[in-house]
Amino acid sequence: MACHHHIAALLLAATLAGAHAADCQRVIITAHPDYKPFHWYDGKAMTGASIELARRILDDMRFPYEIRYMGPWPRVLKEAEAGNVDIVMGLKSTPERREYMDFTSEPAFPNPMAVFVRKDKTFAFTRWDDLIGKRGGVNSGDRYGEGFDEFLHDKLNIEPVNEMGQNFKKLGADRIDYYITGLYPGMAYLADNKQDQQFVTLAKPINSGVVQVGFVKKSPCLVLLQGFNLRLQQLNAKGEPQKLLDKYLGKLRDAGKEGAAR
């Protein structure tokens, strides 16, 4: 126990030394309201793997916090830009977002982009070129990085739609041959909707993306970034974030099975 107290003291000392710590009284944490299994609003509160990760780290740092539902995703980002929240959990670091947030150098979670197909319509996929000539689906506004956005625009036959459910419906109806989305959100959607026996992912992902934690630049709690990042590094070394993803995917699968049994 004494060792745990010592670690907590070190984490706080690492972040607050020479900073205006007194200005940060309580950390306001938020996230995307519909991005299972990372985080979602269940009608009462925010829940998910990233919410539990935030609680664990700030409990270890012995710093007061509040998990707050802020509404739709565009509003969450606007509130962050305005400085009305302190931390946004589990999102990609983009040039636009870096204008008003600093990001952990440590990833919070893996978030590879996967190719989903119908179980009875798999095909060989070892390189991006294998998608040429096929009909693909994506979510409007999604970005993939690592050169794939340009490849998609120049080489692929893609039909963007707004919602994940629309894409899986089109895939099931054979109106598209594949659907590209985040591996874990895709798996969570299928588990949640009792469709995980109909679709599979091809073995090779589009990329090996990650999501990080954004600290709002206008927030006095920006001083916590260094200590938060240090604790995140320690948890990553133990594989804890991956265990949290697996835990919440399991919960969604169990809930789906219970719903199907009723």
N, C-alpha and C positions, 0 to 999 in steps of 0.2 A: 504493500500500500504506500509506503514511504517513497518507493521508487516511482510509482505512478504520480504522486504529488510533485516529485522532482521534475518529471517529464513535463507536466502541465505548467510548472513554473518556468521551465526553459522555453516552452512554446510561446508563452506570453511575453517573456523577456525578449525573445528574438524579434517580436513584432513591435513591441511598445517602447523599446529603448529609444529615447530621444524624440518620440512622437507625441502628438497631442492626444494621449490615450483617454483623457477625461472627456473629450468631445464625443467619443463613441460609447454611449451608455448601454445600448441594446442593438443587436444586429437584426435587421429585417431581411429575411431570406424568402425568395420566391422562385418560380420556375414556370415552364410551359404547362398549361392546364390539361393537356391531352397528349402526352408523349410516353405512353406505357412502354416498358416497365420502369423507365427512368423516373418519371414523375407524372402525376395526374391529380385532378380535383375529383374527389369521390362524392361530391354533393354536400359534404360537411367540412372537409379539410384536404390539404395537399398531402399526398402519400407517394410511396414509390422508393426505388433504390437510392436515388440521389438525395431524397429528403432524409432517409435514415442515415446516409453518409454524412450529411451536413450536421445532423444532431450528434452523431458520434464524435465528429471532430471538435465541434464547439463545446460539447460536454467535456472532452479531454482537455480543452484549453480553459475550461471553467469560465466561459464568457456567456453572459445572458443573450438570448436570441428569441426571435419570434418567426414562425413559419407562416407566411401570409399568402392567401389566394388573391391575385391581382386582376383576374379576368382573362380575356382572350390574349393570345400571344403577342399581337401587335401592341396591345396596351401595356403588357409586361415590359416590352422593350422601351416604350415611350416613358414609362415610369422610371426605368433605369437611367435613361438619357437625362431625365429631369432631376435625378438625384433623390427620388422619393423612396427608393429601396437601396439596400446595401450590397446584397449578393444575389446573383442569378445562377442557379445550379444547372450544370449539365447542358452546355450549348457549345456550338462551334465558334472558334475565334476567327472572325472575318475582319477585313480592313475597316468596314463601316462600324462594326461593334467596338473595335479597338479605339475608336475616336472617343468613346465615353466609358469604356471599361478596360481595366487591366486584368489579364488572365493568368491563372496558375500555369506555371511551366509544366507541372505534373498533370497528366490526363486524369480526369475523374473516372471515366469509363471508356472501354473500347466501344466503337460504334461503326463497324465496317458496313459499307454499302453492299448489299447482296442482290443476287438475281433470283427472284422467285418465279417458279414455273408450275404448271399443273403436274401432278404426280405421274400422269400417264403421257406427258408430253415433254419429257426431259430431252436435252441435247448436249452435245459436247461443247464445253466452254473452257478454253485455256488462255484465251487472249481476247481483248476487246473486239478485234476484227470478226470474231465468231458471231457477233450480234448483227453484223451487216446483212441486210436483206430480210431480216425478221421484223415483226411488228412489236414495238415496245411500249410500255407504259411507265410514266413517272408522275410524281406529285408536282403540281405547279409551284414554281418558286424554289424547289430543292436545288442545292448546290453540292457538288461532289469533290471538286478539287483534283489535284494531281494530274491535270490535263484532260480529265474525262469530260468536263463541261464542253470544251471545244470539240472534242471527238464526237460527242453526242450531237452537237449542233451541226457539224459538218458531214457526218457519215451515217447517222442512224435515222430510222423511220420511227419517230416517237409521237405519241399522243398524250400530252399532259392533261391531267384532270385535278380537281381540287382536293379530293378526299381519297384516303387509302382504301376505304370500302368500295369506292367506284372502280378502282383499279383491280382489286381482287374479283369483283363481279365480272368485269370485262375478261379477265384471265380465265375465270371459270366458264364463261360463255364462248371461249375460243375466239374472241374478238382481238386479242393481243396474244403474242407468243411468250412474253416475259414481262416482268414488272421489277423495276429497280427501286429499292427503298432500304432504309436502315435494317440490318439483320434483326436486332432486338425489338424495335417497334413493330416490324412485320410479324415476327413470331408471337408477340404479345397480342396483336390484333387477331391473329388466327386462333390463338388459345381462347381469347375472350369471346370469340364468336363461334366457337366449336367447329372450326374449319381446318384445324391443323392436320387432318388426315387427307385433305384434298390437294394440298400444295407442298412443295419442297423447295429448298434453295439449291442452286448448283454449287458444286464443291468450292469453286474459286470465287472470292468476292471481287467486286469492282475495285475496291481499295481497302486499306486497313485504317479507316478513320477513327478519330477519338472525339470525345466531348470534354470540355474543361469547365472551370468555374470562373465566372466573371465577377470582379469586384468593381463597383461603381466608382469612377474617379472623383465625383463630387462628394462622395460619402466620407465622413471622418473615420469610418471603419475600414477604410483602405489600408490602414496601418496593420490590420490583422492578416494581410495577404501572405507575408513571409512565413508566419507561424502555421497558418492553414496549409500552405504548400508543403511545409516540412512534415506535418502530420499525414498529409495525403501521400507523400512519398513513402512514409513508413507503412501505411496501410496497403499501398500498391505492392510493396515488397512481400507482403504476406498473402497477396491475392484476394484481399477483402472486398474490393469493389466488384470483382467478378462473382464472388459468392453472393453478394447482395442482388446482382442481376438475376442469378439463378434462382434465388429465393423468391423474388417477386414474379418471375415467369412461372414458377411452380404454383404460386398462389392463384395466378390467373388461370392456369390450366385446371387446377382443382375446382375453382369457381365455375369454370365452363362445364366440367363434368357433372357437378352438382345440378347446374341449370338444365343440362340435357336429361338428367335422371328424373326430374320432376314431372 
